[in-house]
Amino acid sequence: MNFLLKIFYKNIAALLGCAIFFGLISCDEDLTAINKNNNTNFPSQIINNANIVQRDSGMIKLRATAPLIEKFEFIDSPYIVARKGINILFYDKKKPKEPGKIKANFAKFNEKKKFYEAKGNVRITTNENQMFAMQSVFWDQNKRLIYTSDTVYVTDKDGSTLVGANGMKAKDDFSEYTFYNNSGNINAKKIPEKGR
């Protein structure tokens, strides 16, 4: 009888061990299924009253200020966003003391694609003192291309104005640009005479 009782207890212990093992595995599977549905689109870094300086070989390339900058990096396409506006000064090696300026109500930067977008009262002032005003603009850093399909208002330092009703495309250093469906008031001194 003692022998039968020992076998009975061993079988119950083995049965309980299997039940606990399968119970733990099924709980683990349920947790992974639950974790798949968790939202990962939340900021990993938040900077209030940001004042960012970017340097290259000791020279300041960019200086940005914003009331709020958020970095989202736990997603497939990480990005940085400035929801409350941003002011950027960008410096050129040719004219390091005269920075260009960008101001917008909203800005977003996709880190993988190196793609920027700015929206809401966008103002770009080049280091040559040309001012571009529009509602949105996009910058593809890899292609070195800035473009928009919004109406663009350009004011030159001499007071000349140009309106690109269907947007523009430009090199990112504004050395070349194309306006679509444009009109304006240009200083006559800038128009070359025939044969020149």
N, C-alpha and C positions, 0 to 999 in steps of 0.2 A: 504494500500500500504506500509506503514511503517513496518507493521508486516511482510509482504512478503520479504521486503528488509532485515530485521533482520535475517530471516530464511536463505535467500540466502547467506548473509555474514558468518553466522555460519557454513553453509555447506562448503563454500570455505575455511574457516579457518580450519575446521576439515580435509578436503581433503588435504590442504597444510601441516598440521601437520603429517598426515599419509605418505605423499610423503617424507617429511624430515626424518621421523623415518625410513622408509624402505631404503632411500638413505644412511643414516648413517650405518645401519646394513650391507648393501651390500658392503660398503667401508671397514668396519671392517673385513668382511670375505675375501675380496680381499687382505688386508694387511697380514692376517694370512697365506694365501696361498703363498704370496710372501716371507714371513719370513721363511717358511719351506724350501725354496730353498737356503737360505743364507748359505754361507760357514762358518763353525765354526772351521775349522782346521787351526787356526792361533795361534801363540804363545801368551799365556797370560802373560808370564814373560820372559824377555830377560836379561841375565847377560853377560856383556862384561868383559874380563879379570877376570874371576871367580877364586876365591880362597876360597874353601869350606872346612870346618872342621866339621866332624861328631864325636860326643862324646857319650859315654855310661858310666854312673856312674862316670863322671869326667875324664875317660880315653879316649884319642883320638883313635877312631877306624879307621878313614879314613881321608885323606887329598887329595883333588882333585884340580887341576888347569886346566883351559881351556880358550882359547881365546874367545869362545862364547858358552853359554849354553842357550837353549830355552826350555820352559815348555809349553806343549800343554795339557790343561785340560778341554776344552769345547767340548770334543768328548767322545764317548762311552768307549774307551780304552785309558785313558790319558797316556802320555809318556813324557820323558825328553830326549833331544838329544844334543850331542856335535858334530856338523858337521865339525869343524875345528881342531879336535883332542883333546886328553885329556891325562893327566898324573895323576895317582892315586898312593898314598902310603897307604897301608893297614897294620894295626898294630895288632899283636897277643899278647894276655896276657902272653903267655909263653916267648916271646922275644920282649918286647915292644920297645927296643932300636934299633932293626934291622927290619925295615919295609920291606914288600914285595912291589913290584912295578908292575904297569900295564901301558903300553903306547900304544896308538892306534891313527890312523888318524881319526876315527869316532867311536862314541859310542851312544847307545840308551838304555833307561831303561823304561820298561813298569811297571807302578806303581801298577796296579791291580794284574797282574800276578807275580810280583816280578821277572821279567825276564830281563836279561842284554844281550846285544850283542855288540861286538867290532869288527871293520873291518879295514883292511889296515895296514900292518906292525905292527901287534900286537906283543908286547914283554911283557912277564910275568916273573918277577924275584921273586922267593920265598925268605923268610927270611933265608933259608938254602943255598942261593946263586946258585940255579939251575935256568937256563934261558931257557924259552920256547918261540920259535919264530914260528909264523904262520900268515896266512892272515885273518882268522876270528875265533872267539871263542864265545861260548854262555854259560851263567851261569843261571841255574834255581835255584834261591835262596831257594825256598820252598823245593826242593829235595836235596839241597846242592850238586849240580852236575855241573861240567864244562865239556864241550865237543866241539869237532869240527870234521869235516870230511876232513879238509884240511891236507896237509902234515905238520907235527910238527917236528921241530928241537930242541933237548934238549941238552944243554951243562951243565955238572956238574962242581962243583968248582974245581975238580981235572983234568979237561980237557977231561973227557970221553964224548963221543957224542952218541946220539941215534936219529934215524929218524923213525918216525911213518908215513909211506907213505899214509895210509888211515885214519889218524886222531887218536884221543885219547878220553878217557873218564876218569875223575878224580873226587875225592872228592874235595870240594871247598877249603879245607885246604892243598891239595896236599899230604896228608898222604898216599893215595893209588891212583894209576892210571894204566890204561890199554892202551897200544898202539896197533894199528892194522897194520899188515904187516910191522914189524919193522926190522931195521938193525942198526949196529953202531959199535963203537970202545969203548969198556969198559975196564977200568983199571982192570988188573988181580988180584989185591989185593981185589977187591970187590967180586970175585967169590969164594964161599965157597968150601972147599975140600970135597970129598966124606966122608960120615959118620958123618959129623958135624951137 
